[in-house]
Structures are given as C-alpha cells and as structure tokens.
Amino acid sequence: MTLVDLGIPGIGRTAKQLPLMPADEQAGLDPYMATIVGYRKSGLSLNHIIGCPLDCGYCVRHFWGNFDDKSPHLLVPTEQAIDMLITHPGFEPHVTPVQVFNKATDPFLPGVKPHLFQVLTALDERGYTNHILVITRFKITAEDMAVLESLQHLRVTLLLTYSGIRDERIEPIAKSDITLTSLRTAAAHKQRTAVVLYWRPIVPGWNTDPATMAHVLDAGRDADAIVFTGYYHQEANDAYLRSLGVELPFGPDDYHRRKTMSDELDATVVAAWRASGINTPLFRKTSCGVGYAHGAADYNGHWGVPGLCDICPAKQQRRCAAAHTTPTPAALDAVLGRLGFTGVPYRIDEGHIWVSGLTEMQRYPIQHLLGFQIWNVDSPHFDGAHGRSPLGHTIGETDLAAVEAAKAELTLAARYEDD
C-alpha cells in the first residue's frame, strides 16, 4: 500500500515540497538550530525543517532565537536528510531510538506531514526496527493512522503533547480540542503504533488544580502510557511569557538547563493518577513510557535509578531488570572507541557510569548502545531529582559525597592519561 493509495498527498515526484531556507538565513541560525542530525536523550534527532506557527509561549525555540520563524522551511531536501540520519556515527540499525521533527516544528503540520511520512517510509523500507518517536500536538486523522499502521518494521510511538492549560497566552492551541481529538483518533486506530499522552509542561498555577489534572488523566484513558514532566525555565521564555502578562511561579534565580519538577509536584501528580481510577500506566521518563508501550525494556537504562521506577507496572519492572546489565570495562571501551572517545576517563558505579569531558550529545549514544546510564560529573544527577532542576529537591550529603569522589577519581585518571 502506498501513500497515494491511502489518499495522502505530498510524497513523490509530484509532491508539493516545502521551500528551502535561503543560504544566508541558514548561515544566521544558531548552531544548535542548524544541526540537522543531533543527539537527544530520547534518541538521535532528525530536524531538517524549521518553523512553527503554534506559538506555545514556553517553546524551547526561544532559547535559540528561532521563535519568530512561523513558516516551515527545509534546511536540506528530505532525501538528503534521510541519508544524513542513517550514515550518522551514532545511528545503529535496530538499536538507536530516533526522533523526527521534535525541535523546530510540529511533524503533523500540513506542510511538514508529507516529509514525516517520507522519512518513516524510507526507514521502514530498509527493514529497520528502531524506535521512532513522533511528538505532536496537532491534528492526526484516521488517514494518518492508516499510513503509520502500514509500516511493517519500525516501532513508532506517537507522543501527543497535552497539558490541560487553558490560558491562550501560554498555549494558543488551547482554544481548540485539536490534541484531544487526535488522542481519541490515534487510540481508536492504533494496532502496531503506540500512543502516549505526553503530559507537559506541568507548572504550578497553570494546570495543577485537581479538576485540570483529573481532566488530563481522563484524556489518557485509552493511551498506552502517560508520561509527565515539567517546564524548562530559562531567561528567554521567561521574558516572553512575562511580556504577555503571564505569571510564573519561578524567578530569575531558578533558571536551569533541566526541567523543573519539585518533589511536591511529583507527589501531587502521582496521587492524582492513583485517585483517577484509570488503568493507563504513568511514567516519569519518555523512554520508559515508549519501552512499555512496545513491550520492551527502557532503552535509557533508568532501572539503574530505582527512585524513578516505583510507579511502573510490575511486568515492566521485570523487563527492565532483566535487560539491565552493568557493562564490563571492555564493552565500554569498545563503545567509546567506536564513537571516537578513546581515552575518556570513566568510573563504573552501581546503576550508572561517571564520565568527564563529554557533552550530552556525546553521552547519549553511549547510553543507548549500552542501555545503561551515563552521567557527567560536571552536571550530576541526584536521587529524586534525576534529570530535573534542583529546585524543590533536597540533595543528600551522601549524593554530594559520591559526586565529589567520582570527580576526584576521574580528574586523577585524566592526569594519568596526560602523563
């Protein structure tokens, strides 16, 4: 079955292609926005289309000066982007999770959707069984689901972003029920395709009243999983939201590179889920929900952070425990060598590996290839606050001491290598 058979326009020689962004405009992009294939925690990320008109006030595009680009444009033709993805050093067939259009546009916008389907079809035709994550808050139709269901190999997950926020200054799309309708449509037609309610961002005062939480949870009743997370509080989106008169519960001392989700708010979300009576499992991490939805272990190895797993279904805990194996130094050295990180100092601890001198984009492919947590001593994770801003968490002395011990050992190892 082809896209033409399904009545989906926009693919092939007669397709109406998005325009290419002029070279001078591309040259002026922030380097992060100009990166077509890059690594994120949830997967190797393909982003060769920039531009989104949805105007979500907290959008991460504020961080890189791209929020005003409303019309989607190609950075390179889609055929070239596909080749860039599958030849990327971090791409491993059947292993590496892949995200498509998760940084600078919405994959189901009318002009973007044909390119999404072109990417998925091309990967599926190669027989790849990789996880594919597609994050959207826009319109999904029964015809779209037919395209996704026609794929034979890829493990596709739709992550439908729905926060329950009703303030149109924060989420202009809130005035419609587009995402709710998409959730219902996707859930009604899914067989191979996984459907996850992506409950984000959760922000005190915006969408944390009991009625809103109950509403969002009910919206996820027919999804395969619900994943919840907080809000990136950084200066650029803070200034934008305040310019609209939006009140934020955080101040300039609370800016952080990680999302904000306090212990108290985490407990409130979990309590609301337990009181809701729905059977849809709740997860703290995207890869956990994706793995569960496909009957697989978490590919990020979060089983090594047991505080995250207390809400997971017992059968998922068993899956993750069975798949979680501490790498040997030889196995780790092989992966580091493959990725060109020979000589990087590391320390293998229980549930995670400490490294020094590697960026996030460099650490994540190691993590995905090993299924084991890779932590940087200069931006450490802590129990209870794993992957979250420290705001609203109490960091224990034991945690701090462990970080300092790992840092001292890796510093000594680096000096030894230099000598």
C-alpha positions in Angstrom: 0.0 0.0 0.0 1.4 3.4 -1.0 0.7 6.9 0.3 -1.2 7.6 -2.9 -3.4 4.6 -2.3 -4.3 6.0 1.1 -5.1 9.4 -0.3 -2.2 11.1 1.5 -0.8 13.9 -0.8 2.7 15.3 -0.7 5.1 12.5 -1.3 6.9 11.7 -4.5 8.0 13.5 -7.7 4.7 15.4 -7.9 4.7 16.4 -4.2 4.4 20.0 -3.2 7.7 20.4 -1.3 8.3 23.0 1.4 10.7 25.7 0.3 14.4 25.6 1.2 15.5 28.2 3.6 17.9 30.6 1.8 21.6 30.0 2.4 22.1 33.4 4.0 19.3 32.7 6.5 20.7 29.3 7.3 24.1 30.9 7.9 22.5 33.1 10.5 20.9 30.3 12.5 22.1 29.3 16.0 24.4 26.3 15.6 22.1 24.1 17.6 19.1 25.0 15.3 21.3 24.5 12.2 22.2 20.9 13.4 20.2 18.6 11.2 21.0 15.3 13.0 21.9 15.5 16.7 21.6 13.5 19.8 18.9 14.0 22.4 18.3 11.8 25.5 15.2 10.2 23.8 17.0 9.5 20.6 19.0 10.6 17.6 17.1 13.6 16.4 16.3 14.5 12.8 15.4 18.1 12.3 15.7 19.4 8.7 12.6 21.5 8.9 12.4 24.8 10.9 9.4 26.9 11.5 6.2 26.5 13.6 3.1 28.8 13.8 1.6 27.2 17.0 3.2 30.0 19.3 3.4 27.9 22.5 4.7 30.5 25.0 7.2 28.2 26.7 8.6 26.8 23.4 12.3 25.9 23.6 12.8 27.7 20.3 13.0 30.9 22.4 16.4 29.6 23.7 18.0 29.8 20.2 16.4 32.9 18.8 14.1 31.0 16.4 10.6 31.5 17.9 9.7 34.1 15.2 10.1 31.6 12.4 6.5 30.7 11.8 6.6 29.2 8.3 8.2 25.7 8.0 11.2 25.7 5.7 13.6 22.8 4.7 17.3 23.1 5.5 18.1 20.3 3.0 15.9 18.1 0.8 14.3 15.2 2.7 16.2 12.6 0.7 19.4 14.1 1.8 18.3 14.4 5.4 17.4 10.6 5.5 20.9 9.8 4.2 22.4 12.1 6.9 20.5 10.2 9.6 21.4 6.7 8.6 25.0 7.5 8.0 25.4 9.4 11.3 28.1 7.7 13.5 25.5 7.4 16.3 23.0 5.6 14.2 22.8 1.8 14.8 20.2 -0.1 12.8 17.5 -1.7 15.1 19.0 -0.1 18.2 19.2 3.7 18.1 16.0 5.4 19.0 15.1 8.2 16.5 13.1 11.3 17.0 11.7 13.2 13.9 10.9 16.9 13.9 11.0 17.3 17.6 13.0 20.6 17.9 11.9 23.2 15.5 8.4 22.4 14.1 5.4 20.1 14.6 5.6 16.9 12.4 1.8 16.9 11.7 1.6 20.5 10.4 0.1 20.2 6.8 3.3 21.1 5.0 5.5 19.1 7.3 3.5 15.8 7.5 4.4 14.6 4.0 8.1 14.9 4.9 7.4 13.0 8.1 5.8 10.1 6.1 8.6 10.2 3.6 11.2 9.7 6.3 9.2 6.9 8.0 8.5 5.1 4.8 12.2 5.3 3.7 13.4 3.9 7.1 10.7 1.2 7.1 11.6 0.0 3.6 15.1 -0.6 4.8 13.7 -3.0 7.3 14.8 -1.0 10.4 13.1 -1.9 13.6 14.3 1.1 15.6 12.1 3.0 18.0 10.7 6.1 16.2 9.4 8.9 18.4 7.0 11.5 16.9 5.9 14.3 19.2 2.9 16.4 18.2 0.0 18.5 19.5 -1.6 18.9 16.1 -4.2 17.2 14.0 -4.0 13.4 13.4 -6.6 11.8 11.2 -7.7 8.3 10.5 -5.9 8.5 7.2 -2.7 9.5 9.0 -3.1 6.4 11.3 -3.5 4.2 8.2 -0.1 5.4 7.0 1.5 4.7 10.3 -0.2 1.3 10.6 1.0 0.4 7.1 4.6 0.4 8.4 5.9 -3.1 8.9 9.1 -2.8 10.8 9.6 0.5 12.7 8.4 0.7 16.3 6.6 4.1 16.0 5.3 5.9 19.1 3.1 9.0 18.8 3.6 11.2 21.8 0.7 13.6 21.9 1.6 16.7 24.0 -1.4 17.8 26.1 -1.1 19.9 29.2 -4.6 20.9 30.1 -3.5 24.5 30.1 -6.4 26.8 29.1 -4.6 30.1 29.0 -4.4 31.0 25.3 -1.4 33.3 26.0 0.6 30.3 27.0 -1.0 27.8 24.6 -2.9 29.4 21.7 -4.0 25.9 20.6 -5.8 25.6 24.0 -8.9 27.3 22.4 -9.4 24.2 20.3 -9.7 20.5 21.1 -7.3 19.5 18.3 -5.0 17.5 20.5 -7.8 15.8 22.4 -9.4 14.8 19.1 -6.1 13.5 17.9 -5.7 11.4 21.0 -9.0 9.8 20.5 -8.4 9.2 16.8 -5.0 7.7 17.4 -6.2 5.5 20.2 -9.1 4.2 18.2 -7.0 3.2 15.2 -3.7 2.0 16.8 -2.5 -1.5 16.5 1.2 -1.5 15.8 1.6 2.2 16.6 2.0 3.1 20.2 0.1 6.2 21.6 1.4 8.1 24.6 -0.2 11.0 26.3 2.7 13.5 26.9 1.5 15.5 29.9 3.7 18.5 29.7 4.6 21.1 30.9 3.1 20.8 34.4 3.5 24.1 36.1 2.2 25.2 39.5 -0.7 27.6 39.0 -1.1 26.9 35.3 -2.5 23.3 35.3 -2.1 21.8 38.7 -5.6 22.3 40.1 -7.4 19.0 40.8 -10.0 19.4 38.1 -7.4 20.0 35.4 -5.3 17.1 36.5 -8.3 14.8 36.5 -9.2 16.0 33.0 -5.8 15.4 31.6 -5.6 11.9 33.1 -9.1 11.1 31.7 -7.8 12.1 28.3 -5.1 9.5 28.6 -7.6 6.7 29.5 -7.2 4.9 26.1 -3.5 5.7 25.6 -0.8 3.0 26.0 1.0 5.1 28.6 1.2 8.6 30.1 4.5 10.4 30.6 4.6 13.5 32.7 7.3 16.2 33.0 7.9 19.8 34.0 8.9 23.1 32.4 12.2 24.5 31.1 12.6 27.7 33.0 15.1 29.8 31.2 15.6 33.5 30.6 14.3 33.8 27.1 10.9 32.1 27.5 10.6 33.7 31.0 10.9 37.2 29.4 8.4 36.3 26.6 5.8 35.0 29.0 6.1 37.9 31.3 5.7 40.3 28.4 2.3 38.7 27.8 1.3 39.2 31.4 1.6 35.6 32.3 2.5 34.9 36.0 5.2 32.3 36.6 5.9 30.5 39.9 9.7 30.7 39.3 12.1 33.6 39.3 15.4 34.6 37.8 17.3 32.6 40.5 15.5 29.5 39.3 16.8 29.3 35.7 18.2 25.9 34.9 19.2 23.7 31.9 16.9 20.9 33.2 13.1 20.9 33.6 11.6 22.0 36.9 9.5 19.4 38.7 9.7 19.5 42.5 9.3 16.6 44.9 5.9 18.1 46.0 4.6 18.4 42.4 5.8 14.9 41.5 3.9 13.5 44.5 0.8 15.5 43.5 0.8 14.1 40.0 1.3 10.6 41.2 -1.5 11.0 43.8 -3.9 12.4 41.2 -3.1 9.4 38.9 -3.7 6.9 41.6 -7.0 8.6 42.5 -8.2 8.8 38.9 -9.0 5.1 38.6 -7.6 4.8 35.1 -5.6 1.8 34.1 -3.1 3.6 31.9 0.4 3.4 33.4 2.2 6.6 34.4 5.9 7.1 33.8 8.4 9.8 34.7 10.7 9.3 31.7 9.9 9.3 28.0 11.9 6.3 27.2 10.2 4.3 30.0 6.8 5.0 28.5 7.9 4.3 25.0 9.5 1.0 26.0 6.5 -0.1 27.9 4.1 0.7 25.0 6.1 -1.6 22.8 6.6 -4.4 25.3 10.3 -3.6 25.6 12.7 -2.5 28.4 13.7 1.1 28.8 16.5 1.8 26.3 18.0 4.5 28.6 18.6 2.1 31.5 16.7 4.0 34.1 16.4 0.8 36.1 19.7 2.0 37.5 17.9 4.9 39.1 15.4 2.9 41.3 13.6 6.0 42.6 12.1 6.6 39.2 10.6 3.1 38.9 8.3 2.8 41.9 5.2 3.7 39.8 6.0 1.4 36.9 3.9 -1.7 36.3 5.4 -4.8 37.8 5.8 -6.5 34.4 7.8 -3.5 33.1 10.0 -3.6 36.2 10.8 -7.2 35.5 11.6 -6.4 31.8 13.9 -3.6 32.7 15.6 -5.6 35.5 16.2 -8.5 33.1 17.7 -6.2 30.5 19.8 -4.1 32.8 23.4 -5.3 32.8 26.4 -3.4 34.1 28.9 -3.1 31.2 32.4 -4.5 31.6 35.3 -2.1 31.0 36.0 -4.0 27.8 32.4 -3.4 26.5 32.5 0.2 27.5 35.9 0.7 25.9 34.6 -0.8 22.7 31.7 1.7 22.5 33.9 4.6 23.4 36.3 3.6 20.7 33.6 3.2 18.1 32.4 6.7 18.8 35.8 8.3 18.9 36.0 8.9 22.6 39.1 6.7 23.3 40.9 7.9 26.5 37.9 9.4 28.2 38.1 8.8 31.9 35.2 6.9 33.5 34.1 5.2 36.7 31.6 2.3 36.7 29.3 2.6 39.7 26.1 0.8 40.6 23.4 1.7 38.1 25.4 4.3 36.2 28.8 5.2 34.8 30.5 8.5 35.6 32.4 10.3 32.8 34.1 13.6 32.4 34.5 15.9 29.5 31.7 14.6 27.3 28.7 16.7 26.3 25.1 15.5 26.4 25.2 14.7 22.7 28.3 12.6 23.2 27.0 10.8 26.2 23.6 9.7 24.9 24.7 7.4 22.1 26.9 5.6 24.7 23.8 5.3 26.9 21.6 3.9 24.1 24.2 1.4 22.8 24.7 0.1 26.3 21.2 0.5 27.8 23.0 1.9 30.9 23.0 5.4 32.4 26.0 7.7 31.6 26.4 10.6 33.9 28.7 13.6 33.7 30.4 14.6 36.9 30.1 18.3 36.0 26.3 18.2 35.6 25.5 15.3 38.0 22.2 13.6 38.6 20.9 13.0 42.1 18.4 10.6 43.6 14.9 12.1 43.5 16.0 14.9 41.1 17.2 12.7 38.3 17.1 14.8 35.1 15.4 17.6 36.8 16.3 21.1 38.1 17.4 21.0 41.7 14.6 23.5 42.6 12.2 21.8 45.0 14.5 18.8 45.9 16.7 18.1 48.9 20.1 16.8 47.8 21.5 14.5 50.4 25.1 14.6 51.7 25.6 11.1 50.5 24.8 12.1 47.0 27.1 15.1 47.1 29.9 13.0 48.5 29.5 10.4 45.7 29.8 13.1 43.1 32.9 14.5 44.6 34.5 11.1 44.9 33.8 10.3 41.2 35.1 13.8 40.2 38.3 13.3 42.1 38.9 9.8 40.6 38.2 11.0 37.1 40.5 14.0 37.5 43.3 11.8 38.7 42.6 9.4 35.7 42.8 12.3 33.3 46.1 13.5 34.7 47.5 9.9 34.4 46.4 9.8 30.7 48.1 13.2 30.1 51.3 11.9 31.6 
